[in-house]
Amino acid sequence: MITGLGIATIWVLDQDSAKAFFVDKLGLEERTDMTLGEGGMRWVTVGTKDQPELQLTLMVPGPPSLDPESAAQLKALIAKGVLGAGAFNTDDCHAEYTALVERGVSFVQEPQERPYGIEAIFRDDSGNWYSLTQPRTTLDESAPWAC
């Protein structure tokens, strides 16, 4: 029986830069930073303090999980900024937006009313985009869907 999601992969262009972004700018906790085996793959994970069961692994596309051609294609998509990597929930989208802007996070959309809550969109330092969402308890179909 599946009991939950434990690890989610975020593809990044540089693990050191990504770790600094997630820890220093977003305020997540570093969970793991190690090399698996001698000369092996670097394993970097971060997560929120209030959700210890979920880790985000910050992975550079390449071996052993991807062949060189696939890694190059994925790196190009990341750099182009077309990958959405998820949604982070917050209790106050406007306040969190302001705090993150002050820490240097680049937003492509200021907080907006949506049927599912208040949402702002930001990018990490690799180009991935994320939703910062203050969820509603019920869907408000009168709120706009368009960006």
C-alpha positions in Angstrom: 0.0 0.0 0.0 1.3 3.5 -0.9 1.4 5.7 2.1 2.7 9.0 0.6 5.3 10.7 -1.5 8.7 10.7 0.0 11.1 12.2 -2.6 10.4 14.4 -5.6 13.1 15.2 -8.2 13.8 18.8 -9.2 16.2 19.0 -12.2 18.7 21.8 -11.8 21.7 23.1 -13.8 24.0 23.4 -10.7 23.5 21.7 -7.4 25.5 24.2 -5.3 23.6 27.1 -6.7 20.2 25.3 -6.4 20.9 24.3 -2.8 21.7 28.0 -2.0 18.5 29.1 -3.7 16.3 26.6 -1.9 17.9 27.1 1.5 19.0 30.8 1.6 16.2 32.3 -0.5 13.2 30.0 0.0 14.1 29.1 3.6 14.0 25.3 3.2 16.2 23.0 5.2 19.1 21.1 3.9 18.5 17.4 4.5 21.3 15.6 2.7 24.4 16.5 0.8 26.6 13.5 0.1 28.3 11.6 -2.6 27.1 8.1 -3.1 30.1 5.8 -3.3 33.6 6.7 -4.3 33.3 9.1 -7.2 29.6 8.5 -7.4 26.5 10.6 -7.8 26.0 13.6 -5.5 22.7 13.4 -3.6 21.4 16.7 -2.4 18.0 17.0 -0.7 16.0 19.9 0.9 12.6 20.2 2.5 10.3 22.3 4.6 10.6 22.0 8.4 6.8 21.3 8.7 6.9 18.4 6.2 9.8 16.1 7.2 8.4 13.1 5.3 8.9 14.9 1.9 12.3 15.6 0.4 13.1 17.4 -2.8 16.2 16.0 -4.5 18.2 18.5 -6.5 19.6 16.6 -9.5 21.7 17.7 -12.4 20.6 15.7 -15.5 23.1 13.0 -16.4 24.4 9.6 -15.5 23.4 7.2 -14.0 19.7 8.1 -14.5 20.0 9.7 -18.0 22.1 9.0 -21.1 24.1 12.0 -22.5 21.6 12.8 -25.2 18.6 12.8 -22.8 20.6 14.8 -20.3 21.5 17.5 -22.9 17.8 17.7 -24.0 16.6 18.1 -20.4 19.3 20.7 -19.6 18.1 22.7 -22.7 14.5 22.6 -21.5 15.5 23.7 -18.0 17.6 26.6 -19.3 14.7 27.6 -21.6 12.5 27.9 -18.5 9.7 25.6 -19.7 9.6 23.2 -16.8 7.2 23.7 -13.9 8.4 21.9 -10.9 5.5 22.2 -8.5 3.5 24.3 -6.1 4.5 25.5 -2.7 1.7 26.3 -0.3 1.7 29.3 2.1 -0.8 30.7 4.6 -0.3 34.2 3.2 0.7 34.6 -0.4 1.1 38.4 -0.3 3.3 38.4 2.7 5.4 35.4 1.5 5.7 37.1 -2.0 7.1 40.3 -0.4 9.5 38.3 1.8 10.8 36.3 -1.1 11.2 39.3 -3.4 13.3 40.9 -0.6 15.5 37.8 -0.6 16.0 38.1 -4.3 13.6 35.5 -5.7 12.5 36.4 -9.3 8.7 36.4 -9.8 7.0 36.2 -13.2 3.6 36.8 -11.7 2.6 38.8 -8.7 -0.1 37.3 -6.4 -3.4 36.9 -8.3 -6.9 35.6 -7.3 -7.5 32.2 -8.8 -10.4 29.7 -8.3 -8.2 27.5 -6.1 -6.6 30.4 -4.1 -4.1 33.3 -4.3 -1.2 32.4 -6.6 2.2 34.0 -7.5 4.7 32.4 -9.9 8.4 32.4 -9.4 11.5 30.8 -11.0 14.5 29.1 -9.4 18.0 29.9 -10.4 18.0 27.2 -13.0 14.8 28.5 -14.7 12.2 26.1 -13.3 8.9 27.8 -12.4 6.8 27.2 -9.3 3.4 28.3 -8.0 3.4 29.9 -4.6 -0.2 29.3 -3.5 -2.4 30.3 -0.6 -5.1 27.6 -1.2 -8.8 28.1 -0.7 -10.8 25.6 1.3 -13.4 25.5 -1.5 -13.2 26.3 -5.2 -14.3 29.8 -6.1 -15.5 29.5 -9.7 -16.1 33.2 -10.0 -12.4 34.0 -9.7 -10.5 34.3 -12.9 -8.4 31.4 -14.4 -6.4 33.5 -16.9 -2.9 34.9 -16.0 
